[in-house]
Amino acid sequence: MAHSRQLEQPNVRLHMAKTRRRQALMPLHSAASHKLALIVGYRAMALINQDLTRMFTPCEEEAERRLTQFRRKQQ
């Protein structure tokens, strides 16, 4: 009768950098931290929008003034 052969377990070593090991042990972001990140992002977008508005409002006012003058001349 044929004797059974046991399979040898392969000897595998995996090298991970210390930083990768620390990252793997870090907890996943919670829903609260995700919301906080969104709030920070929206605040940053609001500041950008304020800057854009501050820069373009004078241009829009000038364009409106010139358009009004043009329309008055056409009448």
Residue pairs with C-beta under 8 A, 6 or more apart in sequence:
16 24
29 37
